[in-house]
């Protein structure tokens, strides 16, 4: 009896089964490429850390320019135009920046690395520029000057003894009676946080002035102290403590202490401050 010859069925790539196999292979390759592209854990819609750190450094520089040359940027439109120019120079949009910043704020390890790069960029630029620019800005009469000398970025965690940040500065030749000091911070992902502030000033006539405030806002928070235009300050101290029972870590960004010259329109706000004798002098 003759054996029946076995026929081998050739695979036709155009048949439904062939197309399915091709789709599976394509999907597998696509998934592999996607995995390789996101191996650093950063989604494709987020601006990468290298570029984002450059953008943040440029943004901080732009904010410093606005603070020192507020006469050239008198309203929100001019300030926005400067910031938009930063985005255009870096090839991103405001939406790209905002979306990326929110993502980094929810991934603290990446956020800390990002701001470390930003600090390094700013320090490098500062070293290249030298101290001349700072000396000029400190002596510019009538201009706002950021006199905050510590790191502008602080991570507050439960591992620290407290979530308190302080400053203590003494008078120099740039201080003038009637100067106001605006202490500003930006709470990143700080919804539900509580910030207790206080600023204390010592005058040469042994009088102490004090102001305290409580804020609960996510984003920008600030407190303003206005010195007496008839007295000379010797010392200015401040402290804030940020708490949030639902968050083990709070990232405080863009810390500034802006010194501004006497403004008659805002000087009346001094009524919120309290004065008493400095008992330590007795």
C-alpha positions in Angstrom: 0.0 0.0 0.0 1.4 3.4 -1.1 1.9 5.9 1.7 0.1 9.2 1.1 2.6 12.0 0.5 2.4 14.6 3.3 2.1 18.1 2.0 3.6 21.0 3.9 1.3 24.0 4.1 3.2 27.2 3.4 2.6 30.2 5.7 1.0 33.0 3.8 1.7 36.4 5.5 -1.4 37.8 3.8 -3.8 35.4 5.5 -5.6 36.5 8.7 -3.3 34.3 10.8 -0.2 35.7 9.1 -1.4 39.3 9.8 -2.0 38.4 13.4 1.5 37.1 13.8 2.9 40.3 12.2 0.8 42.4 14.6 2.1 40.5 17.6 5.7 40.9 16.5 5.1 44.6 15.9 3.5 45.0 19.3 6.4 43.1 20.9 9.0 45.4 19.2 7.0 48.5 20.1 6.7 47.4 23.8 10.5 46.8 23.9 11.3 50.2 22.4 8.9 51.8 24.9 10.5 50.0 27.7 14.0 51.1 26.6 12.8 54.7 26.2 11.3 54.8 29.7 14.0 52.9 31.5 14.9 56.0 33.5 11.3 56.0 34.8 10.4 59.4 33.2 7.4 59.4 30.8 7.8 60.8 27.3 5.5 63.7 27.9 7.8 65.0 30.7 10.7 67.3 29.9 13.9 65.4 30.7 15.9 66.3 33.8 18.9 67.7 31.8 16.7 70.2 29.9 14.3 70.8 32.8 17.2 71.8 35.1 18.3 74.3 32.4 14.8 75.7 32.1 14.5 76.0 35.9 17.8 77.8 36.1 16.7 80.2 33.4 13.4 80.7 35.2 15.2 81.6 38.5 17.4 84.0 36.6 14.4 85.6 35.0 12.7 86.0 38.4 15.9 87.6 39.8 15.9 90.0 36.9 12.3 90.9 37.6 13.0 91.5 41.3 16.0 93.7 40.6 14.5 95.6 37.7 10.8 95.8 38.7 10.5 99.2 36.9 11.0 97.4 33.6 8.4 94.8 34.5 5.7 96.8 36.2 2.8 94.4 35.5 1.9 90.7 35.0 1.9 91.0 31.2 5.6 92.1 31.0 6.6 89.5 33.5 4.7 86.8 31.6 6.4 87.9 28.3 9.9 87.4 29.9 9.0 83.9 31.2 7.5 83.0 27.8 10.8 83.9 26.2 12.5 81.5 28.5 10.2 78.7 27.3 10.7 79.6 23.6 14.5 79.7 24.0 14.4 76.2 25.4 11.9 74.8 22.8 9.1 74.0 25.2 5.7 75.5 26.1 4.1 76.7 29.3 2.0 73.5 29.3 5.1 71.3 28.9 6.7 73.1 31.9 3.7 72.9 34.1 3.0 69.3 33.3 6.6 68.3 33.9 6.9 70.2 37.2 3.8 68.5 38.5 5.2 65.1 37.6 8.5 65.8 39.3 6.8 67.1 42.4 5.1 63.8 42.7 8.4 61.9 42.3 10.5 63.4 45.1 13.7 61.4 44.3 13.7 62.7 40.7 12.7 66.2 41.9 15.6 66.4 44.4 18.1 65.3 41.7 16.5 67.8 39.3 17.0 70.7 41.7 20.5 69.6 42.6 21.3 70.0 38.9 19.6 73.4 38.9 21.6 74.6 41.9 24.8 73.4 40.3 23.9 75.3 37.1 23.1 78.5 39.0 26.3 78.2 41.1 28.4 77.7 37.9 26.8 80.8 36.3 27.3 82.8 39.4 31.0 81.8 39.6 31.4 82.8 35.9 29.7 86.1 36.4 31.7 86.9 39.5 30.5 89.0 42.4 30.2 92.3 40.5 26.5 91.8 39.6 25.6 91.1 43.3 27.5 94.1 44.5 25.7 96.3 42.0 22.3 94.9 42.8 22.8 95.4 46.6 23.6 99.1 46.1 20.8 99.9 43.7 18.6 102.4 45.4 14.9 101.9 45.1 15.2 98.4 43.7 14.1 95.1 45.2 17.0 92.9 46.3 16.8 89.3 47.3 18.9 89.1 50.5 18.2 85.4 51.2 21.7 83.9 51.7 20.9 80.2 52.3 19.7 77.5 49.8 16.5 78.5 48.1 15.3 74.9 48.1 14.7 72.9 51.3 13.1 69.5 51.8 11.3 69.2 55.1 10.8 65.6 56.4 9.7 63.8 59.5 13.3 62.8 60.0 14.3 66.3 60.8 14.1 67.7 64.4 11.5 70.1 63.2 10.1 71.5 60.0 11.3 75.0 60.8 13.3 77.3 58.7 15.0 80.5 60.2 17.1 83.4 59.3 19.1 86.0 61.4 20.7 89.0 59.7 22.4 92.1 61.1 22.3 95.6 59.7 24.8 96.8 57.1 25.3 100.0 55.1 22.5 99.1 52.7 19.7 99.1 55.4 17.5 102.2 55.4 14.6 103.2 57.8 11.3 102.2 56.3 12.6 99.3 54.3 10.2 96.4 54.0 11.1 92.7 53.9 8.9 90.2 52.0 9.7 86.6 52.9 8.3 84.3 50.2 8.2 80.5 49.7 6.6 78.2 47.2 5.1 74.9 48.6 5.3 72.2 46.0 2.5 69.7 46.3 1.7 71.3 49.6 -2.1 71.1 49.6 -3.4 71.0 53.1 -0.2 72.4 54.6 -0.1 74.9 57.5 2.6 77.5 57.6 3.3 79.5 60.8 5.4 82.6 60.3 7.0 85.3 62.4 9.5 88.1 61.8 11.1 90.1 64.7 13.1 93.3 64.4 15.4 94.9 67.0 16.0 98.7 66.8 18.8 100.9 68.1 16.5 102.4 70.8 15.9 99.0 72.3 12.4 98.6 70.8 11.3 95.3 69.3 8.7 94.9 66.6 7.0 91.6 65.8 4.6 90.2 63.3 3.1 86.7 63.0 1.0 85.1 60.3 -0.6 81.8 59.4 -1.0 80.7 55.8 -2.5 77.5 54.4 -2.0 77.9 50.6 -0.4 75.6 48.1 2.1 77.4 45.9 3.3 80.9 46.9 3.0 82.0 50.5 4.5 85.1 52.0 4.8 87.5 55.0 5.8 91.1 54.9 7.5 93.1 57.6 7.7 96.9 57.3 10.4 98.7 59.4 9.8 102.0 61.2 10.8 104.9 59.0 11.9 106.9 62.1 14.2 104.3 63.6 17.3 102.3 62.6 17.1 98.6 62.7 20.0 96.6 64.1 18.8 93.0 63.5 16.1 91.1 61.7 15.1 87.5 62.5 12.5 85.2 61.1 11.1 81.7 61.3 8.5 79.6 59.6 7.3 76.1 60.3 5.4 74.1 57.7 3.3 71.1 58.8 1.1 68.6 57.1 -0.1 65.5 58.9 -0.8 63.7 55.6 2.6 64.2 54.0 5.9 62.9 55.4 7.8 65.3 53.1 7.3 68.9 52.1 9.4 70.5 49.4 9.9 74.3 49.9 11.0 75.9 46.7 12.2 79.4 45.6 12.8 80.9 49.1 13.3 84.6 48.8 13.7 87.5 51.3 13.1 90.6 49.3 14.2 94.0 50.7 12.3 96.9 49.2 12.7 100.6 49.8 10.1 102.8 51.6 6.7 102.8 49.8 4.3 105.4 51.2 1.3 103.5 49.7 2.0 100.3 51.7 3.6 101.8 54.8 0.2 102.1 56.5 0.1 98.2 56.7 2.5 98.6 59.7 -0.6 98.6 61.9 -0.5 94.8 61.8 2.9 94.8 63.7 3.3 94.9 67.5 6.1 96.8 69.4 7.4 96.3 72.9 10.6 97.0 74.9 13.5 94.6 74.4 13.7 93.0 77.9 17.0 91.4 77.1 18.7 94.8 77.3 17.7 95.4 81.0 
